Amino acid sequence: MKLTKNLGMLLLAIWLILTGLIALTSFTFTGLPIVMGILAIAAGILILIGR
């Protein structure tokens, strides 16, 4: 299996997987929205700058 070299796409994939797992399992903790927001912003910025 080959992982992508684009860090933005990798972070986006992690964000999507976590979002799906959270929805399916109702997993939650106090800082979850902050962590997910930071992950989404980082992925978006890296995709925009092409990394």
Secondary structure as the mmCIF struct_conf table of DSSP 4:
data_model
#
loop_
_struct_conf.conf_type_id
_struct_conf.id
_struct_conf.beg_label_comp_id
_struct_conf.beg_label_asym_id
_struct_conf.beg_label_seq_id
_struct_conf.end_label_comp_id
_struct_conf.end_label_asym_id
_struct_conf.end_label_seq_id
BEND BEND1 LYS A 5 LYS A 5
HELX_RH_AL_P HELX_RH_AL_P1 LEU A 7 THR A 25
TURN_TY1_P TURN_TY1_P1 THR A 30 GLY A 31
HELX_RH_AL_P HELX_RH_AL_P2 LEU A 32 ILE A 49
TURN_TY1_P TURN_TY1_P2 GLY A 50 GLY A 50
#
